[in-house]
Amino acid sequence: MEHFFDSFFILSTIFAICLGRIVKVPAGPLIRVEGRDIVIPCNVSHFDGPPEQDFDWELTQDSGSKMQVVSTLDSSFTDKSYEDRVNSGEIAVERTSASSVALRIKHVKLTDSGKYKCLTPSTDASISGNYDAEVELRVISDSLKVTAPKSRSKTGSITEGSSFDLRCTASQDSVEGTHLSVTWEVRRGAASEKILSLNPDGGVMAGSGYSQRYQAGGVRLELLGNGVYRLVVSHAVPTDEGTYVCVAGQWVKDESGAWKNILEKSTDVGEVKVTPIASSLMVSVGGGNVTLNADSTLELTCTVATANSESIRMEVTWYVSPTPSTDQGSSRLLVHMDRDSVVNGSDAVTVSRVSADATRLVFREVEKTDTGYYFCKVVGWMPQSDGTWYKAAEKTSTSVRVTVTLLEPTYSVLLSAPTTPHFSDDPTELECKVTDVQNANGTRMTVSWHYRKPTPADLPVSDDLIATMDQNWDLQAGEKYKERVGKGHIVLTKLDPAVFKLQILHTRDTDRGEYFCTVSAWAQTKDHSWVKTKDVSSRNLPVSWEQEDPSLTVVATPLKAVFSGGDTFEMACKVTGKKLKNPKYSVLINVEEPSSRKIRKIMSMSQDSVTRLEEWNEKNRLDSVVLEKSSADEFRFRMYGTQISDAGYYYCEVTAWTPDAGNTWSEATRGISNKVKIDFENTGPAFSVSLHSDRLTVYPGETVKIECVITVHGAAAGTDNTSYDVKWSVSTEDKSVFLVSMNRWGVRTLTPRNGSSDCSLERIKPRTYRLSIHNTDDTDRGNYHCSVTPWLQTSDGSWQKSLEIQSEPVLLKVDFAMLESLKYPLLLGAAAALCVGLLAMLIGYIGARFCCKNTLQGDMRGNRQLLSMEMH
């Protein structure tokens, strides 16, 4: 161990000789204010001693006497004059590392001034470097003062946009190395913001929130002498509100040349409240509600009252609204004047500034449409230090009601008929005259013509517009009269500004009724558009003439009678018309079937002699009917090769057409002739049809058969000279559906079906036809009937079609009751059978698995014994 310490001492000595020990303390002098704390650090570099270096602190006072202050090694090192302060901890040395300490002195005194030496006791064999360092401490008296002059401090309210200044006094005794700083701050609640600072080097620095205003001159820090510092704030804004504080600081430079604050004091100078312009801005429109005549000049004044009016500039906008609400979205902008008094209006609407706090709206030549609620909106703009403006306040006045009355023109309207019709197609002339006109300067008169159809007294009347002449003298025809007005058959003319004429060149029967005219007065607005101001109608003037209604007489005469099938039928229709002017006739040949009384249209001919087949659709007989016009008032109808099915009552339906002035044909009247009967001598057999079925109630899925039996009565007819068209159909509550048919040649026609069932038709006997419905379902329910059309062969070998006969219906029912009643028992039975079967299989398996096992094994053992005996 001795050799180890000897070696360590030798190495440490060599290391200290090479590097050298250095003790460092701050560069002096250190200046502190009396009563403040100070910390003086001391550290050793190139330390090669024991694990912790010991330090001693000595003081050489200005008088030259040396005092031992404190030591980390020896507690008896302290001089008696410092023992109390060291023991109380007022003076202490604190180790900050193995090679550094700090001397801490609380509440330094003036007697603490002097040179402090930090010593590092060493056992080094050789001395290299310095083993102590010295720093000077100057303790100065507390002479820093900051006060707010009572005469200049203020606590009160100022108006937004005004200026204010605050003062404080800051001073210190002149001590070498100390410098003074002054800072103005504003405190809002718990937070403070720096405004301007006079730094210890004499420079002025603005806070981050005030740098722009400082550069623009909006905030200034002035030195008035004798330690008085003034803060000047121009164009105050609401954010300037708060408590203003003056802060004085005492500064020294440290060993690096940086400024260090050694003392700081502050005082509240005053509380400033800024009243916003918006809270004092009042806007009103004077004069109350206004009523004036059209074409007059409207004048309204918008008055503004506010504090600090000399600094604020007003932007004014006038609006008019249809309601008392001042909502600008539903209002019309009239005129706008910006803060520089630049007006954006029109020749009719202007605004001017009549005083610093009032602007006047002038609205020339007002109209009735200018009636409404007028109000003004004011925006107050305040200047800023940099010359810009900001919006400080905005307010809208209450609205005033402005009513513009219009002196309506007064006049009367007289209607006369210079020309009246005596017959249809005669001209009609009506004259509408305006009289007793007053207050109509600049007024334009237009007319509308109306027709009223005669109606019974207990029914409401309705008027039809014939035509109207609008404010631009454009003619517009009514919906029912567009064609006649467009073709010039109805003419509207204006004889002079007060006389209008309506001419119907060809009066129709439908033109009989009452007529009246309505004269409208129009006034022109400032934008050169027209607005209707009044309507006056004339009395109703009847237009009619004595005339009998047209009539038509039609007589049908048989020219060729029919007694048997194959004969030719011919009928003439004679037309006699009365009170018809240049008529043309159209004719329609109809037949009424004798059994069903159904009316069927055969053939027609238009007034232009164009013929057309109507409901005559037998393909092999399309050419067997002919309709001719034998004269202007007579028509002839012929039917070649008549058949028994053609029996019925034939007649003519004639329509009379007359032309109007535009050669447009219109229906005047119509007539129906007497009926001519086609009847055949009953020399042949008569037929009847009946239905038979073994049952009419079936279950789903079964087949039902219904037979249609034809019975022949009277003269016997052989099967070779008779044939039949048979058709089956079914009727339900709402419709009848065709099922299947078979014509006389045996060709079947089957309609597609939607259900699961199917049907077939077969001829089982010469006069028996059987309908079979297979796999019936619910859709097959209904009334079934059979329709039969007999065909008879005449002596000349031709076939005659007889009238269709129809059977009485039979009702087929599909019964689901038994199926429904058996459904659940069948399901339960099937389920029970399945369970019994499964149980039987399980019992059999158990019996085979356990009961037969021993028997099988015994048999196998016996077999093995027999086999072994045989082998022996």
C-alpha positions, 0 to 999 in steps of 0.5 A, a space after each residue: 500500500 505504501 508503494 501505491 501511495 508513493 507512486 500516486 504522489 509521484 504521478 500527480 506531481 508530474 501531472 501538476 507540473 505539466 498542466 499547472 493548477 488554475 483557480 478562477 473567480 468572476 472578473 471584478 468589480 462586482 457591484 451589489 446593492 445593500 441588502 441584496 444577496 450575492 453569490 461568488 463562484 470559485 473553481 479549480 481547473 487541472 485539479 489533481 488533488 484528493 477527491 474533494 478540493 478544500 477552499 478558504 475565503 479571505 476578505 481584504 477590506 478597503 482599509 487594508 485589514 484582512 479577515 478570514 471569512 469561511 473555509 470548507 476544511 477548517 471550521 475555526 478558520 472564520 474570523 470572530 467578527 464573521 462567526 455569527 453570520 457564518 453560524 446563522 448561514 448568512 454567509 456560507 460556502 456551498 460546494 457545487 462540485 469536487 473542484 468548485 464552490 460558491 460563496 453566498 452572502 445574504 443581505 450584503 452590507 456596506 462593510 462587506 465591500 473589499 477584495 475576496 480571495 479564494 484559496 485552495 490549500 494543497 499538498 502538491 510537492 511542487 507549485 505550478 499555476 495559481 492556487 488562489 484568485 481574487 475578485 473585488 465586491 462593491 456594495 452600494 447603498 439602495 438609492 433607486 427611486 420610482 414615483 408617480 407624481 400625484 398631480 399627473 397620475 390619472 384614473 379615469 375614462 377616455 374616448 376611443 380615438 383620443 390621446 393621453 399621457 402618463 408620467 413617472 419619476 425615476 432616479 438613483 445616486 450616481 455610482 460608477 458602473 451602475 446605469 438606470 432603465 425605465 419601462 412602461 407597462 400595461 397590466 390587464 388582470 394578471 398579465 402585463 405587456 411591455 409598451 416602451 423601455 428606455 434601456 440602460 445603454 440609452 436606447 428605446 425598445 418597444 414591446 412586441 404588441 406596440 412596435 408598429 404603433 411606436 414606429 408610426 409615432 402612436 406611442 412615445 417615451 419622452 424625457 422631460 428632465 429631473 428624472 421625469 419620464 412621460 408616456 404619450 399614447 395617441 389615437 387610443 383604442 379599446 385594447 389600451 385599457 388597463 393599469 399603467 405601471 412605471 418600472 425603474 431598473 438598476 443595471 451593471 455589466 458582468 465580466 462578459 459585458 452583458 447587462 445585468 439587472 441588480 435592482 428593480 422597482 415599479 409603481 402604478 401610475 394610473 388606470 385608464 378606461 377607453 370608452 368605445 365609439 360604438 357605445 356612444 354612437 346614436 343614429 336617427 332619421 328625423 322628421 317622422 313618417 312622411 306622406 307626399 304626392 308622386 313626382 315630388 322630392 323626398 328629403 330625409 336627414 340622417 343624424 349621428 351623435 357620438 363622442 369624439 366626433 372630431 376624430 371620427 369619419 362617417 360612412 352613410 348608406 340609405 336603404 328602403 324596405 317593404 317592411 319596418 324591418 331594417 334587414 338589409 337582405 330584403 331592402 333596396 340600396 338607394 345611395 352610398 357615401 363613403 368616409 371621404 364623402 364620395 357619393 355613389 348614387 344616381 341623378 334621382 337619388 343623392 346624399 350630401 353632408 350638411 354638417 359634421 354629424 348629419 347627412 341629407 337624402 334627396 330623392 327626386 320625382 318619387 313614384 308610388 312604387 317608392 313607398 316603403 320604410 327608409 333607414 340609414 346605416 352609419 359606419 364610423 371610421 377611426 384613424 390610426 397612427 400609421 395613417 390607415 383607418 379602421 372600422 370602429 362602430 356600425 349602427 342602423 337607424 330605425 325606419 320611417 314610413 314614406 307613403 307616396 300617393 298617386 293622383 289616379 286618372 279619372 275617366 268613363 268608358 262607353 261601349 256602342 255597336 255601330 254595326 250589329 248582325 242580323 244573320 250568322 256570318 254578318 259583320 259586327 262592329 263595336 266601339 269603345 270610347 273613353 270620356 270625362 278624362 282627368 289627371 291623365 297627363 302622360 298617361 297611356 290608354 289601352 283596351 281589352 275586349 271580353 265576351 260573356 256567354 249567355 248562361 242561366 241565372 243559377 249558374 256562374 258566369 265566365 268571361 273569355 278574353 278576345 284580345 288585348 292591346 298592352 302598354 306597348 301597343 302590342 296585340 295579344 289574342 285570347 286562347 279561344 280567339 287566336 286562330 280567328 285573330 291571326 287570320 284577320 277575321 277579328 280586327 282591333 283598331 285604335 281610331 284616336 287615343 280615346 276611341 277603340 274599335 272591335 270588328 268581327 268580320 263574320 259573326 258566328 252563331 257561337 258569337 251571340 252573347 254579351 261584350 264589354 271593353 276594359 280601358 287601362 291607364 298606364 304611367 311611365 316610371 323613371 326607368 322608362 317602364 310602364 305601370 298600370 294605375 287604373 282599370 275601368 270597364 264598360 257596361 255589357 252590350 248584348 249581340 244577338 239576332 233572331 234565328 231558328 236553330 238548324 234542323 235535320 230530317 233523315 228518312 231511310 227507305 228499303 230499295 231491295 228487301 231480303 227474304 233469304 240468305 244470299 239476297 242483296 239488301 239496299 237502303 236509301 237515306 234521304 236528308 232534308 235540312 233547314 236553316 243550314 247555309 251551304 251544308 255538307 253531310 256525313 253519314 254513318 250506317 249502323 245496325 241494331 242486333 235483334 237479340 242483344 240490342 247492341 249497336 254496331 257501326 258498319 260503314 261511314 262517309 265523311 262530308 268530303 265523300 271519303 268512305 271507311 269501314 267501321 266495325 265490319 271486320 269479316 275478312 271474306 266479306 270486306 267488299 260485300 258492303 257499299 256506301 254511295 252518294 247518289 245526290 247532294 242530299 241522298 245516300 245509298 247503302 248496299 249489302 251483297 250476299 246477306 247472311 242470316 247473321 246480318 239480321 237486324 235493324 239498319 238506319 242512317 246517322 247523318 251530321 250536317 257541316 257548315 263553313 265559316 268565313 275561313 272555310 273551316 267546317 263546323 258541326 251544325 246539327 245531326 239527325 237519325 233516320 228510321 230503322 229498316 229491318 232485315 229479316 229472313 224467312 224461318 225455313 231452316 232449323 232452330 238451335 239451342 245450346 246447353 251445358 252438362 257436367 258430371 260434377 261442378 265442384 272439384 279439388 285442386 289438381 283434378 280434371 273437370 269436363 264440361 260438355 256443350 250440347 247443340 240441339 236442333 229444333 224444327 226442320 231436320 238438318 243433316 250433319 253434312 250441311 251444318 257446321 258450327 263455330 264453338 267458343 268457350 269462355 269463363 266469367 269472373 266478377 270483374 272480367 270475361 276471359 276467352 279460353 279456347 275455340 274451334 271453328 267449323 273447319 275443326 281448327 282450334 285456337 287456345 289462349 295462353 293461361 297464367 295458372 298451372 292448369 291446362 284446357 283442351 276442346 274436342 268434338 266427341 259427337 257431331 253436336 257435342 263439344 267437350 271442354 276439359 280442364 286439367 290440373 285445376 287450381 284456384 284460378 279456374 273458378 268461375 262461370 263457364 259458358 259456350 257460344 255457338 255460331 251455326 253455319 247452314 249450307 243452302 241448296 246452291 252449295 253456299 254457306 250461310 252464317 246464322 246468329 250466334 247463340 249462347 248457353 246459360 253459364 255453369 259455375 265451377 268451384 275448386 274446393 280447398 277445404 278438404 286439402 286444408 283439413 288433411 294437411 296437418 294430419 298428414 304432416 303429423 302422420 308422416 312425422 310419427 311414421 318417421 320417428 317409429 321407423 328410426 326407433 325400430 332401426 335403433 332397437 334392431 341395431 342394439 339387438 344385433 350388437 349385444 344379444 346375438 354376440 354370445 351366440 355367434 361366439 359359441 358357434 365359432 368356438 364349436 366350429 373350431 373344435 370340430 375342425 381340430 377333431 377332423 385334423 386329428 
